[in-house]
């Protein structure tokens, strides 16, 4: 059996992943954030208060090193999906709009720190992708997830 070369997109993700993971290491373990490898690559999650799209201090603390990593030449070819989510409290239309505002606030935060807007794509999913389906109104569902998309991905 002949082994085929690794998919270049996967290789690019593996090259960039250490920089992203290092950037997402929490100096303050109490902060409400998660940095991990997933099937879609590296994800950073920041949480929001009920009915708000304002960046919380703990979220800003997580996003600062991420902004620095996203400016790193190693990640130059990557783009980033910035996905906003809400809990299931309230009306669907309002939650869809709020999730888009949450994603946009993270894009604005990163852009203000030198990350080109052309490398980020904001999307809102409202309450449609809860982290806790058994408890769709849980605070953990009020979040934005940042996914690294490798070149050509």
Secondary structure, 3 states (H helix, E strand, C coil): CCCCCCCHHHHHHHHHHHHHHHHCCCCCCCCCEEEEEECCEEEEEEECCCCCCCCCHHHHHHHHHHHHHHCCHHHCCCEEEEEEECCCCCCHHHHHHHHHHHHHHHHHHHHCCCCCHHHEEEEECCCCCCCCHHHCCCHHHCEEEEEEECCCC
